[in-house]
Amino acid sequence: MARLDLIQHIRATLAQWTAKNTFVLQPGELACELDTLKLKIGNGTDAWSALPYVAPRITIGTAAPAGGADGDIYLQYTP
């Protein structure tokens, strides 16, 4: 049975994204680098390398790390 609570975004390693540099994300489409945990949001025109990262740091854990700043994104994983 399919999970109704699962949302998956396009994802690949940095090396895979670099190899597909001409890949253009659709406007608002989220994409993740699996090895760096960095996110980009598509604008429908720019190739992967031309898009900025969403935040300078993404941390996965149960609490925001010390030194967090406005604009940082924190993901919490609950197994």
Secondary structure as the mmCIF struct_conf table of DSSP 4:
data_model
#
loop_
_struct_conf.conf_type_id
_struct_conf.id
_struct_conf.beg_label_comp_id
_struct_conf.beg_label_asym_id
_struct_conf.beg_label_seq_id
_struct_conf.end_label_comp_id
_struct_conf.end_label_asym_id
_struct_conf.end_label_seq_id
BEND BEND1 LEU A 4 ASP A 5
STRN STRN1 ILE A 10 ALA A 12
HELX_RH_AL_P HELX_RH_AL_P1 LEU A 14 ALA A 19
TURN_TY1_P TURN_TY1_P1 LYS A 20 THR A 22
STRN STRN2 VAL A 24 VAL A 24
HELX_LH_PP_P HELX_LH_PP_P1 LEU A 25 GLN A 26
TURN_TY1_P TURN_TY1_P2 PRO A 27 GLY A 28
STRN STRN3 LEU A 30 GLU A 33
TURN_TY1_P TURN_TY1_P3 LEU A 34 THR A 36
STRN STRN4 LEU A 39 ILE A 41
BEND BEND2 GLY A 44 ASP A 46
STRN STRN5 ALA A 47 ALA A 47
HELX_RH_3T_P HELX_RH_3T_P1 TRP A 48 ALA A 50
BEND BEND3 LEU A 51 LEU A 51
HELX_LH_PP_P HELX_LH_PP_P2 PRO A 52 PRO A 52
STRN STRN6 TYR A 53 TYR A 53
BEND BEND4 VAL A 54 VAL A 54
BEND BEND5 PRO A 56 PRO A 56
STRN STRN7 ILE A 58 ILE A 60
BEND BEND6 GLY A 61 ALA A 63
HELX_LH_PP_P HELX_LH_PP_P3 ALA A 64 PRO A 65
TURN_TY1_P TURN_TY1_P4 ALA A 66 GLY A 67
TURN_TY1_P TURN_TY1_P5 ASP A 70 GLY A 71
STRN STRN8 ILE A 73 LEU A 75
#
